Amino acid sequence: MSDMSEMFKKMGLFGIGVISLTQEKIEEFTQEMIKKGEMSKEEGKKFVKEVLSEKEKHLKDIEGKINEKVKENIKKSGIVMKSDIAALERKIEKLEKTMQSLAKK
């Protein structure tokens, strides 16, 4: 089998294209390549695993980028996060305890 990048080119897998492929489509393409004699069954299995792995990698990368953008936009918008409120509540409780101990003296 030629190198994986060549196979990706044959499938038209450029950039985000790999994400839109379903496992069924990848396996379908692989079966066609096996029928044509362009890869063996073992190479086909390996190819399917590599494409699915690449797909997962792209999905995680995009998800991470989206999460970062969402966090940036929340920060810019001034929306208060639940964790910010919890931190403030802890500070208030600490101040109240300090004030109560000072009032007892």
N, C-alpha and C positions, 0 to 999 in steps of 0.2 A: 504494500500500500504506500502511496506517496505520503508525504508529510501532512500532518493534521491541518496546517494552514491551507494547503491545497484542497483538502476535503471541505473545509469551511467555505472556501471560495466556490466550490462546485455547488454547495447548498445555498449560496447567497447569504452567508452569515456574516454580516458586517455590522459591527456596533450593537445596537439595540435589537437587531434582527433575531439574534439567538434567543432573546427573552420571549419573543412571541411564539416560538416553536413549542409544540406539545411533544411529549414523549412519543406519542403515537406517530406523529409526522417524522420525527427523527428515525424511529424504527422503520417506518415505511420507506424512507429514503435509503436507509442502510440495506434493506432487503432488495431494493432495486439495484444497488451497487453490487451486492453479492450475486444477483442473477446475471448481471452484465459481466461478471468475472473481474470487477475492479477491486474487490476486496474479498478476503476469506471470511468465514463465519466468526473466527476468533478475532480478526481485525474489526469486524462489524460490531461485536460485543464491546470491544475496547473503545471503538469510536463512539458508540451510544453513551457509554459511561463518561467519556471525556466531554462530549457535547453537553450532557446534563450537568456535569460539574461546572463547566464554563457558564452555563445558564444560571446556576445557583450563585456563582461568584458575581455575575453581573447584577442579579437581583439584589444581593446583599449590598453591593456597592451603591446602587441607585437608592435603595432604602436608607442607607447611611447618609447620603447626600440630601435626600428629602428631609430626613429628621433634623439635620443641621440647619437647613434653610428654615424649617418651621420654628426651631429654637431661636434663630436669629430674628425672625419676624415677630415672635412673641416678645422678645427682649426689646426690640425697637418700638413696638406698639404700646409698651408700658403695662401690658396685662400681667397681673400678679399670679405667680404659679403657686400651686398648693404647697410645695416645699418651702417657698418664701413665707407663706402664712404660718406654717408650722414652726419655722425658725423664729419668727416674731413672737409667736405664742410662748415658746420656751424662754425667750428673753424677758417677756412680760412677767412670767411666773417667777423667774429669778429675781427680777426687780421687786416684785411684791414680797417675796420672802425676805429680801434685804431690808425693805422698808418696815416690815413687821418686826424683824429682829431689832432694828434701830428704835422703833416706837416702844419696845419693851424696856429699853435702857433708861 
